[in-house]
């Protein structure tokens, strides 16, 4: 497992009974995590004194309760890459950032810095732009695509907070698969692809699709926008049952025949201060040139 262990303003203090106790730049929050199936004692004071607690509802969804009034939003800095993010509790428990992704930001930034040539990156399902900003900070030009107008706007705010409004980033609100298909028809190419697709989605006719049923076709489609000398292809997933080794096999079967290179795959996670262990948070597979 690769752990995102370079945060200074974020940490997980403890985990127990399907919940994690986190600190977001001085704000202590309790959020649900169904994979935390252990019932270790909640014997540190922050469990009782957290600023906010998100509780799931038995009928679906959930809600926040706060012990004191918090600002509508605040900032979180990822010091190694000099990135600043707007943090804000949302109605669906998310905070606008997945801190475990920092380990992938470090990887892509290092690859781009050491490429020795200009690199263009396509970031799909790009959310609030952590990977986009990491790539741009490292010197790449980036096309940031997400179907949510609100998420793209949030990403642009993060770029401004990070002093990166002048970086070569295209901000696109669009269906990712449709956008890629159009880029292929236009003959546009990219040196790297990053994607973090949702577990579930809806097609143009309203039909429901599951990532595990569509991920191979999605990777195959996106391979069509790679340049003749691509640098990397990174796919991340939070889908239960879609293992990192399966995603790695898919990347290898689609890309190695055309581009050689190597494939790695692993869980990514976050250190837990109390236990000294790492909480698994997601799965990542990476193809990279040799």
N, C-alpha and C positions, 0 to 999 in steps of 0.2 A: 504493500500500500504506500502511496505517496501522500505525505501529510503537508498541508498548508500551514507551516509552523513559523512563518516570518511576520505575522501580524503583531503590531504593538498596541493597537487600539481596539482589537476584538479578541475575545477568547470564550471558550466554553468552560465554565467553572465546574459543572457537575452534570450528571445525567442519571435519571431514575424514573421508572414507572411511566414510560412512553413520553417523557418530557426532558428537555434540555434547558439548563440555566446558563444564559449567555450574558456577556457584557459588550455593549456596542458603544465604545467611546464614552464610558462612564454611566451609561444607561443599562440597568440590569433587567432582563426580560426572561420570561419562561414561555417556551413555545413547544407544541407537541411534535413528537417524532415517533411514529408507530414502531420503528425497528428497535427502540430502546425497551426491550422486553424484560430487563432485569429490574429488581426492586431493592436496590441498595439503599441504605439509610440516607435520608435527606437531612443531614445533621450539620449543615453549614447555614449560617444565619441568612444568607441571601435568598434562600428558598422562601423564607417568610417575609422578607423585606424587599422583594423585587419591585421595580417601578411599574412593570406591566406583566400581565398574564393572559395569554391567548388560550381560550378553552373551547374545545370542539363541542358542537351540539349533537345530540342524539338523532336529530332530524336532518343532519348535514350542515356543512359550513361551521361557523363558530363566531366568537366575538372576543374583543379585548376588554379587560378591566384594568384600571390604572389606580395605583395607590396615591399618586400625585399627578398634577397636570404636567404633561411633557410638551416641549415645543412640537409644532406640527411636523417638523423635520429637523435633522441635524446632520453633521458631516462625519465621515469616517475616512481616515487616511491610510493608504497602503504605502508605507514609506519606501520599500525597496524599489518601486517603480514610480514614485512621486505621483500617485493617483489619489484624487479626492472623489468621494461618492456622497450623494444625497441619500440619507437613510430615513425611512418613513414607514411606520407600521401600516399595513394595508388590511383590508377586510378579509383577505384570504390567507392570513398569518405571515405572509412574506414581508421582507424588509426592504426590497429593492436591490438586494445583493445576496449572492451565494458565496460566503467567504472561502469555502473550500476550493473554489475555482482559481484562487490565487496561485495554486501550484501549477495550473495550466497557463496562467498569464506569464509566470516566470519562464516556462518552457518556450512559449512562442516568442517572447521578447528575446530570449537568448538565441534562438534559431535565426531570427531576423537580423539581429545585430551582427552575427557571425557569418551571414550569407555572402558578404562581399559583393553584393549587387542590389539594385532596387527590387523590392518585393511588393507585390500587390496581393491583398488578402480579401477574400469574400467571407464575411461573418454572417451566418444564417441563424434565424431564431435568436437574434442577438441581444434581446432583453434590454437591460439598462447599460450595456456597453462596456463591461469590464474587459473583455477580450479585445474589443475594438480599440480601447484606449491603450491597452498594453502593447498592441501591435503598432499603433500610431506613434506611441512614445519611443518605440524601438527604431522608428524610421520608415515604416511601411506606409503605403497608401491603402486605405481600407474602404470597402463597400459594406455598410452596416444595414442589414435587412431584418425587419420584424413586421408582422401583420398588425401589431397594436400601435396605433398612433400615439397613445399615451406613453408606452414604453420607449418609443423612439424619442419623444420629447424629453423624457427622463434621462435618456442617454446623452442627449445634447446638453442638458443641464450639467451632467457629470463632466462632460468635456470642458464646459466653461469653468466649473469649479477646479478643474485640473490645469487650467491655463492652456487649453489645447483647441481653442476655436479656430485657430489658423492652420491646423493640421489637415492633410488631404484626406478627408473622410466624406464619403457620399452617404447621406441619410435617406434610406428608402423605406417607405411604408407600403408593404405589399405581401401577398402570399408567397412564401419562399420558393415553393416548387414552381409556381407559374413564373416567378422572376427568373429563376435559373433557366427554365426552358426558353425564355425570351433572350437571355444572355447568350445561350448556345446558338440560337438563330442569328443573333447579331454578330457572332464570331468573337465575342469578348472573352478574354482568357485571364486567369488568375494563377499566381504562383502558390497560393495556399488557400485551403478551405477550412473553416471552423464551423461546427454546427452543434447545437444543443436542442434537439427537437423535443417537443412535448410528448408525454406518454400517449395522449389521446388527442384527436383532432377531428375536424369535420371537412369533408370534401365540398366541392362547389355545389353539389346537389343536396347538401345537408347530411350526407351519409357519414356515419362514424367510422373512423379508422384507428387502428392501434399501431403503435410504432413497431412492435415486434413483427407485425405482418407486412410493414411497408419499408423497413429500414434498408433492406438490400436494394430495392428499387430506388430509394432516395439517394443512397451512396452512388449507385451506378449512374443516375442522372447527373449528380453533381460532379462526377469524374469528367464529364463532358466539358466543363469550363476550366479544367486544369491546363496550364501552359505546357510546352514541350519539355520544360525542365522544372517541374514543381518542387517545392521545398518541403511541405508537409500537408497532411490532411488529418484533422483532429475531430473526433466525434465524442460527445459526452451524453450520458443518459442517466436519468433517475428512475427508469422504468424497472419495476420489480420483475425479476425473471429474465431480464435481458442482460446476461453476464458480460463482463469486459472481454472474456475470451471469445464469445460469440461475435461481438462487434469487431474484435481484432481479426477473426477469421474472415468476416465480410470484407474488411478493408484489404486484407491480403489477396482475397480472391478477385477483387475488382481492380486493384491497382498494381500489384506486383508484376503481372504479366507485361503491362505496358511500360512501367517505370522502374522495375526492380525495387531497390530500397529495402527497408526493414519495417516490421510492425511490432509495436509493444502495446500492452494492455494491462490495466490494473484498476483497483479501487482508488479513489481519492478520499481523503478524510481530514479531520480536524483534531488536534490534541485536546484532551480533557484534563484540566489542571489537577483536579482532585485525584483521579485514578492514575494519571501518568500514561494512560493508554490513548489510542487514536479511535475516534468515532468514525466508522465508515459513512460516507455521505453521497457517493455517486460512483459511476463507472466511466472510465475514459479509455479509448483506444486511439492510437496514433500511428499513422504511416509517415515515414520520413525518408528523404533521399539519403544516400550514403556518400 
